[in-house]
Amino acid sequence: MFVVTMLLPSHGFTLSTNSSNQQKKKVVLKNKTMNKEKEIYLAGGCFWGTEHFLKMVRGVKYTEVGFANGNMKNPSYKQVCTGTTKFAETVKVIYDPQEVTLNLLLELYFKTIDPTSINQQGHDKGSQYRTGIYYTDPLDLPVIHSVVDVTKARYAHPIVVEIKTLENFYKAEDYHQNYLDKNPGGYCHIDRSLFTLAKQANAEKATVKTYAKPDDVTLRSKLTEMQYDVTQKGKTEPAFHNEYWNEHRTGIYVDITTGEPLFLSTEKFDSGCGWPSFSKPIAKNLIKEKMDTSYGMHRTEVRSKAGDSHLGHVFNDGPVERGGLRYCINSASIRFIPLEKMKEEGYAQFIPLLKK
């Protein structure tokens, strides 16, 4: 008679003959597997833009730029640029499959590349700029092929994206990590409008909420004299002597009278005018514009949609790379909510849009 005891080294427990215990262990192991983060390696030309795009997708937990599938150890960027190392500029993507599927990640990735172009994306030419999908889990292969098959139908020429197992990957120098975060106006071969697409691709659905303007008695009791004069009488506060002109924290700006969301800190920039300046509102339908001919000038006034509050004016002298507009807004007409308080104040659905 034999009594067999099996040691499972990865978990450090012995196999029990108790069926109840076995079931519990199976459930635990299944849950661990379901919650496990996954990885995929994507080459899409210059890795600066590809990384910035992918990290904006909800569910992407970590990105790192480096070099994949080459013929040497620990290459430098300079060595890879010679075109002799066989490495491709690649982004390592760690993601939560419960928040974003590999299928969606790949669909988004294909929007940033020309999959029919060999060794060139945008203005970048060379084998290091080839496109590729490098996987570590064989179970990912059917998903990859499925997305590629769908993509083929949109092109007259063959798809030339490499699909291979990951042979090796070496992290690039620190200078290249999160490059566009550190250099917002830096070179990028990807159309910057796609960054917004990445943010919104699987954003959590917003809870429907209405914003109503309080009556005048309530407004007078709720607002300071300056806030009332600006929002209700169209006055302008002093430049450089207002609450948010020099505010740099991450968060959201809402209508002071209604709480309606208006602007994100990611669209705020220093224009030197002395008032908060934004390149665009969260959505165009959250504001309304009207011609303002006061003081002998021709300007475009900006007002909140629900509260009908005077916010400021919009001008055509903003940063070209951000669209060319400057929404010059009075601090007295808005309220800033920092990122760490957005959830408790009911603005959690906008948090993914702040992800850089």
N, C-alpha and C positions, 0 to 999 in steps of 0.2 A: 504494500500500500504506500502510495506516495502522497505527500502534502506539498503542493507546489505554491511557492510564494514568489510573485513577480514584483520586482522593484521598478517603478517608473521613474527614471532619473530626472526627467524634466520637471516633475512635480514633487518627488521625494515622498511618495506614499506607497503602501503595498496594496495590491489588488485584493479587495474584499469579496467574499462570496455573498455578502448581504445585498440582495437586489435593490433594496431601498437606497442603500448608500451609493450603489452604482448609478442609480437614476439621478441622485442629487449631484454626483460628480459630473455626469454627462451634461446636466443642465448648466452647472458652473462653467464647464469647458466650452459649451456652446455659446454662453453669454460672453465669455472672454473673446471668443472668435468673432462674434458679431460686433463687438465694440472695438476691435483692433483696427488701428489706423493702417492704411495701405500706402504704397509708394509707386510712382511711375516717373519715368525720366523722359522729358520732351525736349527735342532740339528743334528750334524754329527760327534759325538765323541768329542775329545778335542777341545774346542772352539777357541783355539789360531790359529790353522791352518785353520779352517773353516772360521773364520772371515777374515784372511789375504787373502784367496782365493777369497771370495765373494767381498771384497772391491776393487779388481782389475778389476772387470767387469764394462765396461762403462755403465753409467746409474744408478749405485748404488751410492746413495748420502750420505748415513750414515750407519754405522754399530756400534753395541754395543753388547758386550758379557754379558750374564747373565744366569739366571736359570728360566726355564719355567715349568708350570703345576705341582707344588708341593703342599705339605700339610701344609705349614707354611708361616709366613710373614717374609720378609727381611732376608732370610737365608744367612749365610756366606759360603765361599768356603769350609771351614773346615767342616761345618755342612753337606753340600751337599755330601762331600766325604765319609760320614759315610754310605751312601746308604739307609738311613731311611727316607729321606725327600720326595722321589718320584720325585725330580726335575731332569731335563735333562739339561746338558750344552747346551746352545742355543745361536744363533746369531740373533739379531734383525736386519732386513735389510729394509732400506727405499730406495725405488728406483723410478725412473721416467719411467712409462710405455711407454712413447713416445720414450725412448732411449733403453730400454731393457724390453722384455716381461717376464711375470712370467713363461711362457713355457720354455724360454731359461735359465732363472735362475735355474729352477728345473732340466733341462737337465744337466747343469754344476754341480749342487750340487750332482747329482747321480754319476758323474765321480769321486767324492772324497770319496765315501763311499762303503762299502760292504753292500748292502741293505738286504742281507740274514742273516746277523750276528746279534744275539740278545745280547744286553748289552756289546758289544765289538767292538771297531774300532782300528785297529793297535794293539799296545801293551796295550791299555787302557781297563780295564775291570771294569764293574759295571753298575748298572742301570742308573747312571748319564751320561753314555756314549752311551746310546741308541740313535737310529736315529729317527727323527720325523719332520713332517711338520705341523706347527701350524698356523692356519689362523684366521684372524679377519673379513674378508669379505666373506660371504657365496657364492658370485659369483665366488670366486677363486676355489671352490671345483671341478667343472667340469674340469678345467684345470689341477688341481692336479691329479685327477683320470686318466685323459687322458695320462699324462706323465708316471704315474705309470704303466698303462696298456702296454704302449710301452716298458717300462723297463723290465717288466715281461718276455717278449719273449727272453731276453738275459741271463736268469738264469734258471738253472735246479731246484733250490730250491725256496720256497715261499719268496716273498718280505715281510719283517717284519717291515718296516718303519711305525711308528705311523702317522696317519692322524687325527688330532683333532682340534677343535676350541681352541684358546688360552684361558686358564683359568686364568693364572696369569704369570707375568714375573717380575723378580727383577734383577736390574743391579748388575753385579759382582764388586768386589773391583777394584780400579783404576789400581792396579798392573797388572790385566789381560787384560785391555783395550789396543788394538793395540800392543799386546805383541811382535809379531815378528818384528814390526817396531822398537821397542826399543831393541830387542834381535835378530838380524838377524840370528845368528847361533843357536838360541834356539830350543828346542824340537818341532817337528812337525810330526804328523802321516801321513800327506799328501805328496805324491811325489811332490817335489818342481818343477818339470817340468810342473806340472799342473798350476802353477802360470802364466807361459807364455801363456798357453792355455786360461786362464781367461782373460788376457789382450787383447788377439787377437780375442776372440770369436765374438765380435760385434764391433771391432774397425772400425772407419770411414775409408772408402776406400781412399787410397792415390792417389793423383793426379799424373798422369804419368808425370815424369820429367826426362829429359836427362841431363847428366853431361859430358861435353867435356873438354879435356885438352887444355888450351890456348897455343899459340905458344911461343917459347923461348923468343922472344923480350918482349911479354906481361908479361911473368913470371918474367923476370928480373926487369921489372918496377913495378910489383905488389908486389913482395916478398922482404923481408929483405935479407941481405947477408946470414945470418944463415939459414933462411927458404929455400933459394935457394940451399945452399950447402947440407942441410939435404935431401930435397925432390928430388933433381935432381942428386946429386953426392953421396948419400948414407952415408953422414957423420953423426956423432952423437954429439948432444949438451952436455954440461956439466951437470952432475947429480946435483940435488938440486939448480941449477942456470938456471932454465927455467920457463916458464910462468905457467904451469898447474900442476906441480908435487904435489902442496899442495892445489889444487882447490877443494872445497867441495860443491859448489852450485849445484842446480838441473838444468839440461839442457842437451844439445846434443853437441857432438863433430863431426865436419865435416872436410873433406879434405880441407886444406888451399888453394889448387890450383884450385879446381873445385866446392867446396861446397857440394860434395857428402856426405851424412850422413854415419857415421862410428860407433860411440860408444855412449852409453847412460851413464849418470852419475850414474844410478842405478847399473851399472856393474863395476864402478870404486872402487878401494880399495887401501889402503895404504900398499904397499909391502915393504917399507923401502929402495927401490933401488934408489930413487931420480928422477925418471921419472914417468909420468902418467901410471898407471897400470889398466888394465881392464880384467875381467874374460872372456869376449866374445864380438864380434862385434854385431851390431844390426842384421845383417844377414850374414851368411857365404859367400854368393855370392857377398858381397860388398868389399871383400878383396881377395888378391891372395897371395899365399905363395911360396917361392922358397928357395932352399938350398943355404946357405951362408958359404963359406969356407975361407973367408978372415981372416987375422991375425992368421992363423993356427988353427982356431976353426971350429967346425961344428954346425952351428946355422940355425934356420928357419927364414928367412926374411919375413916381412909382408909389402905388398904394396897395395895401393888403386887400385880398379879395373878400374875405369874410368880414373883417372888421372895418373895412374902408378907411383905414388909418393912413395918414400921410407918412411915408417912410423916407423919401428922399428923391433922388433923380438918377437917371441912367445916362451915361455918356459913352461916346465911341472912342475913348482914349485909353482903354484897358490893354492888358498884355495880349499881343497878337496870338501867342501860343495858347492862350486860354479862351480865345474867341473874339477878343478885341473890345469887349464891353467892360464898363466900370459902374457897378451899382453903388452909388455913394449914398449911404444910409445913416440916418440919425440914430445915435445910441439910445436916445430917449424913446424911440419908437419900437425898440426890440428888447428882448430879454435873453440873456445867454444862459444855457444849461450845459454844464460840463459833462463830458462823456460818462463819468462815474455816477451821475445822477439821472441820466436819461431814462433808464429803465423804470426807476421808481416814479418818475414824473410822467410816464406814459408815452415815451418816444423811443421805445426799444426797437421798433421796426426800422428806424433810420440808422441804427448803429452799424449795420453792414456797409452802408454808403460812406462811412468814415474810414473804412479799412483802406489803407494805402497799398 
